[in-house]
Amino acid sequence: MPKTIVVFAVLLIALGVGAFLMSSSPTALLPAYLGGALAIVGALAMGLAGFRKYLLPVAGLVALLGALAPAAALAIRAAAMSPLALTVNVGMLGLSATLFVLIVREFMATRRA
């Protein structure tokens, strides 16, 4: 699971940096900040196997917050967003929600075993 977290982190960083290069707006880097946090947690989970059971819930919380933030932005002002902002928000929502679901499924599988 830590490798999956790092993969999603890299995708979020690429989304944020790509959006920033297209718009030069500092807020376009928000997915990259989220990806950076996930990359740190994923790297720590890979390196510190004994702390993995503490770090995976942290990654789940970061992923949940990463899904809720663009969901709220889309619910409030989706009609007023530029096409780039809309694309970035939907991408961040999709990546973060998918990672959150994968982490929850991992927790459920661990509890059953």
Biopython code that builds the backbone (N, CA, C, O; Angstrom):
import numpy as np
from Bio.PDB.StructureBuilder import StructureBuilder

atoms = [
    (1, "MET", "N", (0.806, -1.201, 0.000)),
    (1, "MET", "CA", (0.000, 0.000, 0.000)),
    (1, "MET", "C", (0.854, 1.272, 0.000)),
    (1, "MET", "O", (0.453, 2.251, -0.630)),
    (2, "PRO", "N", (2.007, 1.309, 0.670)),
    (2, "PRO", "CA", (2.814, 2.530, 0.611)),
    (2, "PRO", "C", (3.251, 2.899, -0.804)),
    (2, "PRO", "O", (3.336, 4.082, -1.135)),
    (3, "LYS", "N", (3.529, 1.898, -1.643)),
    (3, "LYS", "CA", (3.903, 2.196, -3.024)),
    (3, "LYS", "C", (2.734, 2.813, -3.782)),
    (3, "LYS", "O", (2.929, 3.702, -4.611)),
    (4, "THR", "N", (1.531, 2.348, -3.501)),
    (4, "THR", "CA", (0.333, 2.920, -4.117)),
    (4, "THR", "C", (0.161, 4.369, -3.692)),
    (4, "THR", "O", (-0.203, 5.220, -4.503)),
    (5, "ILE", "N", (0.419, 4.646, -2.432)),
    (5, "ILE", "CA", (0.308, 6.016, -1.933)),
    (5, "ILE", "C", (1.298, 6.923, -2.648)),
    (5, "ILE", "O", (0.961, 8.047, -3.021)),
    (6, "VAL", "N", (2.510, 6.438, -2.836)),
    (6, "VAL", "CA", (3.532, 7.241, -3.527)),
    (6, "VAL", "C", (3.145, 7.465, -4.990)),
    (6, "VAL", "O", (3.378, 8.548, -5.527)),
    (7, "VAL", "N", (2.563, 6.466, -5.636)),
    (7, "VAL", "CA", (2.129, 6.632, -7.026)),
    (7, "VAL", "C", (1.052, 7.712, -7.121)),
    (7, "VAL", "O", (1.114, 8.573, -7.999)),
    (8, "PHE", "N", (0.072, 7.671, -6.228)),
    (8, "PHE", "CA", (-0.968, 8.703, -6.228)),
    (8, "PHE", "C", (-0.371, 10.071, -5.893)),
    (8, "PHE", "O", (-0.819, 11.090, -6.418)),
    (9, "ALA", "N", (0.639, 10.092, -5.019)),
    (9, "ALA", "CA", (1.301, 11.352, -4.686)),
    (9, "ALA", "C", (1.981, 11.952, -5.908)),
    (9, "ALA", "O", (1.893, 13.157, -6.144)),
    (10, "VAL", "N", (2.652, 11.121, -6.676)),
    (10, "VAL", "CA", (3.316, 11.605, -7.891)),
    (10, "VAL", "C", (2.287, 12.127, -8.891)),
    (10, "VAL", "O", (2.518, 13.148, -9.538)),
    (11, "LEU", "N", (1.158, 11.439, -9.023)),
    (11, "LEU", "CA", (0.103, 11.905, -9.933)),
    (11, "LEU", "C", (-0.461, 13.256, -9.486)),
    (11, "LEU", "O", (-0.708, 14.130, -10.317)),
    (12, "LEU", "N", (-0.664, 13.428, -8.190)),
    (12, "LEU", "CA", (-1.166, 14.711, -7.685)),
    (12, "LEU", "C", (-0.135, 15.824, -7.880)),
    (12, "LEU", "O", (-0.492, 16.951, -8.222)),
    (13, "ILE", "N", (1.126, 15.510, -7.664)),
    (13, "ILE", "CA", (2.175, 16.511, -7.879)),
    (13, "ILE", "C", (2.218, 16.909, -9.350)),
    (13, "ILE", "O", (2.336, 18.092, -9.668)),
    (14, "ALA", "N", (2.125, 15.938, -10.241)),
    (14, "ALA", "CA", (2.130, 16.241, -11.681)),
    (14, "ALA", "C", (0.922, 17.089, -12.060)),
    (14, "ALA", "O", (1.043, 18.005, -12.873)),
    (15, "LEU", "N", (-0.246, 16.796, -11.479)),
    (15, "LEU", "CA", (-1.446, 17.588, -11.745)),
    (15, "LEU", "C", (-1.254, 19.032, -11.292)),
    (15, "LEU", "O", (-1.588, 19.963, -12.024)),
    (16, "GLY", "N", (-0.725, 19.219, -10.101)),
    (16, "GLY", "CA", (-0.523, 20.568, -9.576)),
    (16, "GLY", "C", (0.522, 21.361, -10.337)),
    (16, "GLY", "O", (0.318, 22.536, -10.643)),
    (17, "VAL", "N", (1.638, 20.724, -10.641)),
    (17, "VAL", "CA", (2.704, 21.423, -11.373)),
    (17, "VAL", "C", (2.244, 21.746, -12.790)),
    (17, "VAL", "O", (2.521, 22.830, -13.303)),
    (18, "GLY", "N", (1.541, 20.807, -13.424)),
    (18, "GLY", "CA", (1.018, 21.066, -14.767)),
    (18, "GLY", "C", (0.037, 22.231, -14.781)),
    (18, "GLY", "O", (0.084, 23.077, -15.674)),
    (19, "ALA", "N", (-0.839, 22.273, -13.803)),
    (19, "ALA", "CA", (-1.795, 23.372, -13.709)),
    (19, "ALA", "C", (-1.088, 24.692, -13.444)),
    (19, "ALA", "O", (-1.480, 25.732, -13.974)),
    (20, "PHE", "N", (-0.042, 24.647, -12.619)),
    (20, "PHE", "CA", (0.703, 25.871, -12.331)),
    (20, "PHE", "C", (1.423, 26.386, -13.575)),
    (20, "PHE", "O", (1.457, 27.591, -13.825)),
    (21, "LEU", "N", (1.987, 25.488, -14.336)),
    (21, "LEU", "CA", (2.688, 25.903, -15.551)),
    (21, "LEU", "C", (1.729, 26.510, -16.576)),
    (21, "LEU", "O", (2.119, 27.376, -17.358)),
    (22, "MET", "N", (0.488, 26.058, -16.570)),
    (22, "MET", "CA", (-0.496, 26.604, -17.505)),
    (22, "MET", "C", (-1.092, 27.924, -17.044)),
    (22, "MET", "O", (-1.471, 28.758, -17.866)),
    (23, "SER", "N", (-1.177, 28.118, -15.727)),
    (23, "SER", "CA", (-1.898, 29.295, -15.239)),
    (23, "SER", "C", (-1.035, 30.288, -14.459)),
    (23, "SER", "O", (-1.418, 31.452, -14.347)),
    (24, "SER", "N", (0.086, 29.884, -13.930)),
    (24, "SER", "CA", (0.952, 30.705, -13.068)),
    (24, "SER", "C", (0.256, 31.171, -11.796)),
    (24, "SER", "O", (0.702, 32.126, -11.159)),
    (25, "SER", "N", (-0.819, 30.512, -11.426)),
    (25, "SER", "CA", (-1.536, 30.839, -10.196)),
    (25, "SER", "C", (-1.024, 29.946, -9.070)),
    (25, "SER", "O", (-0.957, 28.728, -9.232)),
    (26, "PRO", "N", (-0.662, 30.536, -7.928)),
    (26, "PRO", "CA", (-0.144, 29.716, -6.828)),
    (26, "PRO", "C", (-1.172, 28.713, -6.297)),
    (26, "PRO", "O", (-0.791, 27.665, -5.777)),
    (27, "THR", "N", (-2.454, 29.014, -6.419)),
    (27, "THR", "CA", (-3.461, 28.073, -5.932)),
    (27, "THR", "C", (-3.546, 26.824, -6.803)),
    (27, "THR", "O", (-4.109, 25.816, -6.377)),
    (28, "ALA", "N", (-3.003, 26.873, -7.999)),
    (28, "ALA", "CA", (-2.990, 25.687, -8.857)),
    (28, "ALA", "C", (-2.060, 24.618, -8.295)),
    (28, "ALA", "O", (-2.131, 23.458, -8.702)),
    (29, "LEU", "N", (-1.196, 24.997, -7.371)),
    (29, "LEU", "CA", (-0.267, 24.041, -6.772)),
    (29, "LEU", "C", (-0.875, 23.249, -5.616)),
    (29, "LEU", "O", (-0.187, 22.411, -5.032)),
    (30, "LEU", "N", (-2.126, 23.481, -5.269)),
    (30, "LEU", "CA", (-2.732, 22.774, -4.139)),
    (30, "LEU", "C", (-2.664, 21.250, -4.288)),
    (30, "LEU", "O", (-2.345, 20.571, -3.312)),
    (31, "PRO", "N", (-2.950, 20.683, -5.465)),
    (31, "PRO", "CA", (-2.773, 19.229, -5.577)),
    (31, "PRO", "C", (-1.327, 18.790, -5.352)),
    (31, "PRO", "O", (-1.084, 17.701, -4.833)),
    (32, "ALA", "N", (-0.378, 19.622, -5.734)),
    (32, "ALA", "CA", (1.029, 19.278, -5.530)),
    (32, "ALA", "C", (1.373, 19.277, -4.038)),
    (32, "ALA", "O", (2.150, 18.436, -3.587)),
    (33, "TYR", "N", (0.806, 20.204, -3.272)),
    (33, "TYR", "CA", (1.048, 20.215, -1.827)),
    (33, "TYR", "C", (0.487, 18.953, -1.183)),
    (33, "TYR", "O", (1.134, 18.339, -0.335)),
    (34, "LEU", "N", (-0.710, 18.575, -1.586)),
    (34, "LEU", "CA", (-1.321, 17.354, -1.079)),
    (34, "LEU", "C", (-0.478, 16.144, -1.473)),
    (34, "LEU", "O", (-0.249, 15.248, -0.661)),
    (35, "GLY", "N", (-0.020, 16.125, -2.717)),
    (35, "GLY", "CA", (0.847, 15.043, -3.179)),
    (35, "GLY", "C", (2.155, 14.988, -2.418)),
    (35, "GLY", "O", (2.665, 13.905, -2.133)),
    (36, "GLY", "N", (2.701, 16.146, -2.085)),
    (36, "GLY", "CA", (3.935, 16.174, -1.291)),
    (36, "GLY", "C", (3.746, 15.561, 0.083)),
    (36, "GLY", "O", (4.591, 14.804, 0.560)),
    (37, "ALA", "N", (2.619, 15.897, 0.722)),
    (37, "ALA", "CA", (2.329, 15.315, 2.032)),
    (37, "ALA", "C", (2.156, 13.799, 1.928)),
    (37, "ALA", "O", (2.661, 13.052, 2.766)),
    (38, "LEU", "N", (1.445, 13.354, 0.901)),
    (38, "LEU", "CA", (1.265, 11.913, 0.716)),
    (38, "LEU", "C", (2.583, 11.221, 0.389)),
    (38, "LEU", "O", (2.817, 10.097, 0.832)),
    (39, "ALA", "N", (3.443, 11.880, -0.380)),
    (39, "ALA", "CA", (4.743, 11.292, -0.710)),
    (39, "ALA", "C", (5.585, 11.100, 0.552)),
    (39, "ALA", "O", (6.258, 10.080, 0.702)),
    (40, "ILE", "N", (5.548, 12.069, 1.445)),
    (40, "ILE", "CA", (6.305, 11.951, 2.700)),
    (40, "ILE", "C", (5.767, 10.805, 3.535)),
    (40, "ILE", "O", (6.536, 9.998, 4.056)),
    (41, "VAL", "N", (4.434, 10.728, 3.667)),
    (41, "VAL", "CA", (3.842, 9.649, 4.459)),
    (41, "VAL", "C", (4.128, 8.291, 3.818)),
    (41, "VAL", "O", (4.461, 7.335, 4.519)),
    (42, "GLY", "N", (4.002, 8.199, 2.498)),
    (42, "GLY", "CA", (4.281, 6.937, 1.814)),
    (42, "GLY", "C", (5.729, 6.513, 1.939)),
    (42, "GLY", "O", (6.017, 5.334, 2.149)),
    (43, "ALA", "N", (6.643, 7.461, 1.811)),
    (43, "ALA", "CA", (8.061, 7.146, 1.942)),
    (43, "ALA", "C", (8.394, 6.702, 3.369)),
    (43, "ALA", "O", (9.172, 5.770, 3.569)),
    (44, "LEU", "N", (7.804, 7.371, 4.349)),
    (44, "LEU", "CA", (8.021, 6.954, 5.741)),
    (44, "LEU", "C", (7.460, 5.566, 5.984)),
    (44, "LEU", "O", (8.074, 4.762, 6.685)),
    (45, "ALA", "N", (6.296, 5.275, 5.409)),
    (45, "ALA", "CA", (5.693, 3.948, 5.589)),
    (45, "ALA", "C", (6.536, 2.860, 4.935)),
    (45, "ALA", "O", (6.600, 1.738, 5.437)),
    (46, "MET", "N", (7.186, 3.187, 3.815)),
    (46, "MET", "CA", (8.071, 2.198, 3.177)),
    (46, "MET", "C", (9.340, 1.990, 3.996)),
    (46, "MET", "O", (9.834, 0.869, 4.116)),
    (47, "GLY", "N", (9.857, 3.066, 4.552)),
    (47, "GLY", "CA", (11.116, 2.971, 5.289)),
    (47, "GLY", "C", (10.972, 2.467, 6.707)),
    (47, "GLY", "O", (11.867, 1.803, 7.227)),
    (48, "LEU", "N", (9.855, 2.777, 7.336)),
    (48, "LEU", "CA", (9.641, 2.397, 8.730)),
    (48, "LEU", "C", (8.487, 1.406, 8.805)),
    (48, "LEU", "O", (7.359, 1.779, 9.126)),
    (49, "ALA", "N", (8.769, 0.154, 8.510)),
    (49, "ALA", "CA", (7.710, -0.858, 8.441)),
    (49, "ALA", "C", (6.987, -1.017, 9.779)),
    (49, "ALA", "O", (5.800, -1.343, 9.799)),
    (50, "GLY", "N", (7.669, -0.796, 10.875)),
    (50, "GLY", "CA", (7.045, -0.922, 12.189)),
    (50, "GLY", "C", (6.001, 0.153, 12.462)),
    (50, "GLY", "O", (5.102, -0.046, 13.279)),
    (51, "PHE", "N", (6.117, 1.278, 11.788)),
    (51, "PHE", "CA", (5.178, 2.376, 12.001)),
    (51, "PHE", "C", (4.104, 2.438, 10.919)),
    (51, "PHE", "O", (3.309, 3.377, 10.879)),
    (52, "ARG", "N", (4.085, 1.432, 10.042)),
    (52, "ARG", "CA", (3.152, 1.456, 8.921)),
    (52, "ARG", "C", (1.704, 1.515, 9.391)),
    (52, "ARG", "O", (0.882, 2.190, 8.772)),
    (53, "LYS", "N", (1.382, 0.819, 10.475)),
    (53, "LYS", "CA", (-0.008, 0.816, 10.943)),
    (53, "LYS", "C", (-0.423, 2.177, 11.504)),
    (53, "LYS", "O", (-1.616, 2.444, 11.649)),
    (54, "TYR", "N", (0.528, 3.026, 11.815)),
    (54, "TYR", "CA", (0.209, 4.386, 12.257)),
    (54, "TYR", "C", (0.210, 5.377, 11.101)),
    (54, "TYR", "O", (-0.516, 6.371, 11.129)),
    (55, "LEU", "N", (1.017, 5.107, 10.095)),
    (55, "LEU", "CA", (1.148, 6.045, 8.979)),
    (55, "LEU", "C", (0.047, 5.884, 7.933)),
    (55, "LEU", "O", (-0.325, 6.864, 7.289)),
    (56, "LEU", "N", (-0.479, 4.686, 7.749)),
    (56, "LEU", "CA", (-1.540, 4.496, 6.756)),
    (56, "LEU", "C", (-2.822, 5.247, 7.125)),
    (56, "LEU", "O", (-3.460, 5.803, 6.231)),
    (57, "PRO", "N", (-3.230, 5.292, 8.395)),
    (57, "PRO", "CA", (-4.389, 6.144, 8.715)),
    (57, "PRO", "C", (-4.126, 7.631, 8.457)),
    (57, "PRO", "O", (-5.046, 8.373, 8.113)),
    (58, "VAL", "N", (-2.890, 8.057, 8.620)),
    (58, "VAL", "CA", (-2.550, 9.447, 8.310)),
    (58, "VAL", "C", (-2.735, 9.696, 6.818)),
    (58, "VAL", "O", (-3.286, 10.719, 6.413)),
    (59, "ALA", "N", (-2.271, 8.753, 6.007)),
    (59, "ALA", "CA", (-2.456, 8.873, 4.557)),
    (59, "ALA", "C", (-3.939, 8.869, 4.207)),
    (59, "ALA", "O", (-4.361, 9.596, 3.308)),
    (60, "GLY", "N", (-4.731, 8.068, 4.900)),
    (60, "GLY", "CA", (-6.170, 8.054, 4.672)),
    (60, "GLY", "C", (-6.815, 9.381, 5.013)),
    (60, "GLY", "O", (-7.704, 9.844, 4.299)),
    (61, "LEU", "N", (-6.375, 9.994, 6.096)),
    (61, "LEU", "CA", (-6.910, 11.299, 6.480)),
    (61, "LEU", "C", (-6.531, 12.370, 5.464)),
    (61, "LEU", "O", (-7.359, 13.205, 5.100)),
    (62, "VAL", "N", (-5.290, 12.348, 5.007)),
    (62, "VAL", "CA", (-4.850, 13.312, 3.996)),
    (62, "VAL", "C", (-5.644, 13.125, 2.705)),
    (62, "VAL", "O", (-6.048, 14.101, 2.073)),
    (63, "ALA", "N", (-5.866, 11.865, 2.316)),
    (63, "ALA", "CA", (-6.642, 11.592, 1.108)),
    (63, "ALA", "C", (-8.088, 12.058, 1.264)),
    (63, "ALA", "O", (-8.670, 12.600, 0.324)),
    (64, "LEU", "N", (-8.668, 11.850, 2.443)),
    (64, "LEU", "CA", (-10.041, 12.302, 2.679)),
    (64, "LEU", "C", (-10.138, 13.811, 2.600)),
    (64, "LEU", "O", (-11.054, 14.343, 1.971)),
    (65, "LEU", "N", (-9.212, 14.503, 3.226)),
    (65, "LEU", "CA", (-9.208, 15.971, 3.144)),
    (65, "LEU", "C", (-8.969, 16.436, 1.713)),
    (65, "LEU", "O", (-9.530, 17.438, 1.271)),
    (66, "GLY", "N", (-8.123, 15.691, 0.990)),
    (66, "GLY", "CA", (-7.869, 16.014, -0.408)),
    (66, "GLY", "C", (-9.071, 15.789, -1.295)),
    (66, "GLY", "O", (-9.159, 16.385, -2.368)),
    (67, "ALA", "N", (-9.993, 14.952, -0.883)),
    (67, "ALA", "CA", (-11.225, 14.746, -1.642)),
    (67, "ALA", "C", (-12.302, 15.747, -1.232)),
    (67, "ALA", "O", (-13.087, 16.193, -2.070)),
    (68, "LEU", "N", (-12.342, 16.098, 0.038)),
    (68, "LEU", "CA", (-13.384, 17.010, 0.515)),
    (68, "LEU", "C", (-13.173, 18.449, 0.051)),
    (68, "LEU", "O", (-14.140, 19.155, -0.235)),
    (69, "ALA", "N", (-11.928, 18.884, -0.025)),
    (69, "ALA", "CA", (-11.657, 20.274, -0.416)),
    (69, "ALA", "C", (-12.146, 20.587, -1.832)),
    (69, "ALA", "O", (-12.871, 21.567, -2.003)),
    (70, "PRO", "N", (-11.789, 19.811, -2.847)),
    (70, "PRO", "CA", (-12.319, 20.130, -4.175)),
    (70, "PRO", "C", (-13.807, 19.840, -4.299)),
    (70, "PRO", "O", (-14.493, 20.487, -5.091)),
    (71, "ALA", "N", (-14.324, 18.878, -3.532)),
    (71, "ALA", "CA", (-15.763, 18.609, -3.579)),
    (71, "ALA", "C", (-16.536, 19.826, -3.085)),
    (71, "ALA", "O", (-17.562, 20.190, -3.660)),
    (72, "ALA", "N", (-16.044, 20.455, -2.019)),
    (72, "ALA", "CA", (-16.704, 21.654, -1.516)),
    (72, "ALA", "C", (-16.589, 22.804, -2.513)),
    (72, "ALA", "O", (-17.553, 23.535, -2.740)),
    (73, "ALA", "N", (-15.418, 22.959, -3.100)),
    (73, "ALA", "CA", (-15.227, 24.025, -4.086)),
    (73, "ALA", "C", (-16.137, 23.816, -5.296)),
    (73, "ALA", "O", (-16.706, 24.773, -5.821)),
    (74, "LEU", "N", (-16.271, 22.579, -5.731)),
    (74, "LEU", "CA", (-17.140, 22.289, -6.877)),
    (74, "LEU", "C", (-18.602, 22.513, -6.521)),
    (74, "LEU", "O", (-19.374, 22.999, -7.349)),
    (75, "ALA", "N", (-18.988, 22.166, -5.307)),
    (75, "ALA", "CA", (-20.378, 22.349, -4.898)),
    (75, "ALA", "C", (-20.741, 23.824, -4.781)),
    (75, "ALA", "O", (-21.874, 24.215, -5.064)),
    (76, "ILE", "N", (-19.779, 24.638, -4.364)),
    (76, "ILE", "CA", (-20.072, 26.059, -4.132)),
    (76, "ILE", "C", (-20.003, 26.863, -5.417)),
    (76, "ILE", "O", (-20.897, 27.664, -5.690)),
    (77, "ARG", "N", (-18.962, 26.667, -6.211)),
    (77, "ARG", "CA", (-18.768, 27.568, -7.343)),
    (77, "ARG", "C", (-18.307, 26.897, -8.636)),
    (77, "ARG", "O", (-17.467, 27.449, -9.347)),
    (78, "ALA", "N", (-18.832, 25.739, -8.943)),
    (78, "ALA", "CA", (-18.399, 25.031, -10.155)),
    (78, "ALA", "C", (-18.743, 25.812, -11.414)),
    (78, "ALA", "O", (-17.983, 25.781, -12.382)),
    (79, "ALA", "N", (-19.861, 26.505, -11.419)),
    (79, "ALA", "CA", (-20.281, 27.237, -12.620)),
    (79, "ALA", "C", (-19.385, 28.439, -12.892)),
    (79, "ALA", "O", (-19.264, 28.872, -14.038)),
    (80, "ALA", "N", (-18.756, 28.981, -11.854)),
    (80, "ALA", "CA", (-17.930, 30.172, -12.017)),
    (80, "ALA", "C", (-16.454, 29.852, -12.241)),
    (80, "ALA", "O", (-15.648, 30.767, -12.412)),
    (81, "MET", "N", (-16.091, 28.588, -12.244)),
    (81, "MET", "CA", (-14.683, 28.206, -12.398)),
    (81, "MET", "C", (-14.259, 28.244, -13.861)),
    (81, "MET", "O", (-15.054, 28.027, -14.775)),
    (82, "SER", "N", (-12.982, 28.527, -14.041)),
    (82, "SER", "CA", (-12.414, 28.432, -15.389)),
    (82, "SER", "C", (-12.308, 26.952, -15.763)),
    (82, "SER", "O", (-12.325, 26.096, -14.879)),
    (83, "PRO", "N", (-12.201, 26.641, -17.039)),
    (83, "PRO", "CA", (-12.073, 25.227, -17.428)),
    (83, "PRO", "C", (-10.863, 24.537, -16.799)),
    (83, "PRO", "O", (-10.938, 23.362, -16.440)),
    (84, "LEU", "N", (-9.755, 25.257, -16.662)),
    (84, "LEU", "CA", (-8.575, 24.662, -16.040)),
    (84, "LEU", "C", (-8.834, 24.366, -14.569)),
    (84, "LEU", "O", (-8.506, 23.281, -14.087)),
    (85, "ALA", "N", (-9.415, 25.315, -13.858)),
    (85, "ALA", "CA", (-9.706, 25.109, -12.433)),
    (85, "ALA", "C", (-10.687, 23.959, -12.243)),
    (85, "ALA", "O", (-10.547, 23.165, -11.313)),
    (86, "LEU", "N", (-11.665, 23.870, -13.110)),
    (86, "LEU", "CA", (-12.628, 22.782, -13.034)),
    (86, "LEU", "C", (-11.941, 21.435, -13.260)),
    (86, "LEU", "O", (-12.207, 20.470, -12.543)),
    (87, "THR", "N", (-11.067, 21.374, -14.246)),
    (87, "THR", "CA", (-10.337, 20.140, -14.538)),
    (87, "THR", "C", (-9.442, 19.733, -13.374)),
    (87, "THR", "O", (-9.392, 18.560, -13.005)),
    (88, "VAL", "N", (-8.737, 20.700, -12.796)),
    (88, "VAL", "CA", (-7.835, 20.402, -11.681)),
    (88, "VAL", "C", (-8.631, 19.931, -10.468)),
    (88, "VAL", "O", (-8.226, 18.979, -9.801)),
    (89, "ASN", "N", (-9.751, 20.578, -10.174)),
    (89, "ASN", "CA", (-10.566, 20.180, -9.029)),
    (89, "ASN", "C", (-11.155, 18.788, -9.222)),
    (89, "ASN", "O", (-11.159, 17.982, -8.291)),
    (90, "VAL", "N", (-11.645, 18.502, -10.408)),
    (90, "VAL", "CA", (-12.202, 17.168, -10.666)),
    (90, "VAL", "C", (-11.090, 16.118, -10.603)),
    (90, "VAL", "O", (-11.303, 15.030, -10.067)),
    (91, "GLY", "N", (-9.911, 16.428, -11.143)),
    (91, "GLY", "CA", (-8.784, 15.496, -11.076)),
    (91, "GLY", "C", (-8.337, 15.226, -9.657)),
    (91, "GLY", "O", (-8.080, 14.080, -9.288)),
    (92, "MET", "N", (-8.242, 16.275, -8.861)),
    (92, "MET", "CA", (-7.834, 16.113, -7.470)),
    (92, "MET", "C", (-8.881, 15.326, -6.689)),
    (92, "MET", "O", (-8.544, 14.478, -5.864)),
    (93, "LEU", "N", (-10.146, 15.613, -6.956)),
    (93, "LEU", "CA", (-11.220, 14.870, -6.300)),
    (93, "LEU", "C", (-11.159, 13.395, -6.674)),
    (93, "LEU", "O", (-11.267, 12.530, -5.806)),
    (94, "GLY", "N", (-10.989, 13.106, -7.946)),
    (94, "GLY", "CA", (-10.950, 11.719, -8.393)),
    (94, "GLY", "C", (-9.769, 10.955, -7.823)),
    (94, "GLY", "O", (-9.929, 9.837, -7.334)),
    (95, "LEU", "N", (-8.592, 11.544, -7.880)),
    (95, "LEU", "CA", (-7.396, 10.865, -7.366)),
    (95, "LEU", "C", (-7.477, 10.663, -5.853)),
    (95, "LEU", "O", (-7.181, 9.578, -5.353)),
    (96, "SER", "N", (-7.876, 11.698, -5.134)),
    (96, "SER", "CA", (-7.928, 11.603, -3.673)),
    (96, "SER", "C", (-9.007, 10.636, -3.214)),
    (96, "SER", "O", (-8.781, 9.845, -2.298)),
    (97, "ALA", "N", (-10.172, 10.689, -3.838)),
    (97, "ALA", "CA", (-11.253, 9.779, -3.452)),
    (97, "ALA", "C", (-10.889, 8.332, -3.761)),
    (97, "ALA", "O", (-11.190, 7.438, -2.971)),
    (98, "THR", "N", (-10.246, 8.092, -4.898)),
    (98, "THR", "CA", (-9.825, 6.739, -5.241)),
    (98, "THR", "C", (-8.808, 6.215, -4.235)),
    (98, "THR", "O", (-8.902, 5.069, -3.794)),
    (99, "LEU", "N", (-7.841, 7.044, -3.874)),
    (99, "LEU", "CA", (-6.854, 6.626, -2.878)),
    (99, "LEU", "C", (-7.520, 6.353, -1.538)),
    (99, "LEU", "O", (-7.176, 5.381, -0.866)),
    (100, "PHE", "N", (-8.461, 7.190, -1.142)),
    (100, "PHE", "CA", (-9.159, 6.986, 0.130)),
    (100, "PHE", "C", (-9.900, 5.650, 0.130)),
    (100, "PHE", "O", (-9.844, 4.908, 1.111)),
    (101, "VAL", "N", (-10.591, 5.344, -0.963)),
    (101, "VAL", "CA", (-11.319, 4.077, -1.061)),
    (101, "VAL", "C", (-10.350, 2.894, -0.997)),
    (101, "VAL", "O", (-10.637, 1.896, -0.336)),
    (102, "LEU", "N", (-9.220, 2.997, -1.669)),
    (102, "LEU", "CA", (-8.227, 1.917, -1.629)),
    (102, "LEU", "C", (-7.682, 1.705, -0.216)),
    (102, "LEU", "O", (-7.480, 0.568, 0.211)),
    (103, "ILE", "N", (-7.449, 2.792, 0.503)),
    (103, "ILE", "CA", (-6.934, 2.679, 1.873)),
    (103, "ILE", "C", (-7.987, 2.055, 2.781)),
    (103, "ILE", "O", (-7.661, 1.204, 3.608)),
    (104, "VAL", "N", (-9.242, 2.467, 2.637)),
    (104, "VAL", "CA", (-10.312, 1.888, 3.454)),
    (104, "VAL", "C", (-10.459, 0.400, 3.156)),
    (104, "VAL", "O", (-10.634, -0.401, 4.074)),
    (105, "ARG", "N", (-10.390, 0.023, 1.877)),
    (105, "ARG", "CA", (-10.476, -1.398, 1.523)),
    (105, "ARG", "C", (-9.306, -2.181, 2.121)),
    (105, "ARG", "O", (-9.474, -3.327, 2.540)),
    (106, "GLU", "N", (-8.137, -1.571, 2.161)),
    (106, "GLU", "CA", (-6.974, -2.222, 2.766)),
    (106, "GLU", "C", (-7.204, -2.440, 4.262)),
    (106, "GLU", "O", (-6.869, -3.500, 4.791)),
    (107, "PHE", "N", (-7.773, -1.443, 4.946)),
    (107, "PHE", "CA", (-8.074, -1.585, 6.371)),
    (107, "PHE", "C", (-9.085, -2.705, 6.598)),
    (107, "PHE", "O", (-8.930, -3.504, 7.521)),
    (108, "MET", "N", (-10.111, -2.764, 5.765)),
    (108, "MET", "CA", (-11.139, -3.788, 5.913)),
    (108, "MET", "C", (-10.563, -5.188, 5.673)),
    (108, "MET", "O", (-10.899, -6.132, 6.388)),
    (109, "ALA", "N", (-9.701, -5.314, 4.671)),
    (109, "ALA", "CA", (-9.076, -6.606, 4.392)),
    (109, "ALA", "C", (-8.149, -7.025, 5.532)),
    (109, "ALA", "O", (-8.059, -8.209, 5.854)),
    (110, "THR", "N", (-7.473, -6.075, 6.134)),
    (110, "THR", "CA", (-6.574, -6.368, 7.247)),
    (110, "THR", "C", (-7.360, -6.823, 8.466)),
    (110, "THR", "O", (-6.933, -7.736, 9.174)),
    (111, "ARG", "N", (-8.498, -6.201, 8.718)),
    (111, "ARG", "CA", (-9.313, -6.563, 9.862)),
    (111, "ARG", "C", (-9.910, -7.961, 9.715)),
    (111, "ARG", "O", (-10.074, -8.682, 10.699)),
    (112, "ARG", "N", (-10.237, -8.340, 8.464)),
    (112, "ARG", "CA", (-10.813, -9.670, 8.226)),
    (112, "ARG", "C", (-9.784, -10.772, 8.374)),
    (112, "ARG", "O", (-10.123, -11.899, 8.736)),
    (113, "ALA", "N", (-8.539, -10.457, 8.099)),
    (113, "ALA", "CA", (-7.494, -11.483, 8.123)),
    (113, "ALA", "C", (-7.051, -11.836, 9.527)),
    (113, "ALA", "O", (-6.178, -12.685, 9.704)),
]
sb = StructureBuilder()
sb.init_structure("model")
sb.init_model(0)
sb.init_chain("A")
sb.init_seg("    ")
for serial, (resi, resn, name, xyz) in enumerate(atoms, 1):
    if name == "N":
        sb.init_residue(resn, " ", resi, " ")
    sb.init_atom(name, np.array(xyz, "f"), 0.0, 1.0, " ", f" {name:<3s}", serial, name[0])
structure = sb.get_structure()
